[in-house]
Amino acid sequence: MSELSTEYLIESGVHFGHPTQKWNPNFKKFIVGQKNGIHIIDVKQTISNLNLATKELSKIVSNGGNILFVGTKKQAKEVVQESADKCGMFYVNERWLGGTLTNFSTIKRSINRLKVLEKESSDVYKDLTKKELTQLNRERNRLSDLHRGIRDMRYLPSALFIVDANTEKIAILEAQRLGIPVYALVDSNTSPLSVDHAIPGNDDSIKSISAILGHISNVLLEINTEKEEIKNKQNESLKKDVKWVQRKQ
């Protein structure tokens, strides 16, 4: 597993915190100074915490678990989707629906409804007026936007990775209620104590978010690729065994 360099993180602006008057006192241990009224984050601690988080997330995925990436603010949306898609994980980058975790059975029913609406041959489209058809199309589009990143998530996630713990408070509370560990990119205006595993860094810059999530998704992609290769080898071995048995019969 390759490690991000201090230089790369600084080039990505990961070290820039919030204005000093907006800081959270619990973040103090991650601050090395200030410049032009902006707190400067210790990227050495960013690297240390990122490596620890990546190691733990890798272990979860290696054991068959899945990660739900959550980032609904404008700067995070595209990066969250791209990172999750790259490593085959799930994501929420639109509005977090209350109960996404704590009322997952209801969410699954909503997703099943979406899958029905996506089938043009479905009985729900028979003998409809133009107005009724328009209403169903609106419902389908709305559900598609809400569930796009979790439509194939059959079970609760093994862990959450959050971009901006302040914005995603409801998601964090739901995960904590269910005992699901929460990893997060946490800025200087946020208490790192609000999540289980905080990675100190700029959560407002697209470049900074991309640096952190890009690294995590690359590592998880490697894990999934290795798992797929092992699975393919096992399947090939099984086929050879079957052919050998068939020849002996």
Secondary structure, 3 states (H helix, E strand, C coil): CCCCCHHHHHHCCCCEEEEHHHCCHHHHHHEEEEECCEEEECHHHHHHHHHHHHHHHHHHHHCCCCEEEECCCHHHHHHHHHHHHHHCCEEECCCCCCCCCCCHHHHHHHHHHHHHHCCCCCHHHCCCCHHHHHHHHHHHHHHHHHHCCCCCCCCCCCEEEEECCCCCHHHHHHHHHHCCCEEEEECCCCCHHHCCEEEECCCCCHHHHHHHHHHHHHHHHHHHHHHHHHHHHHHHHHHHHHHHHHHHC
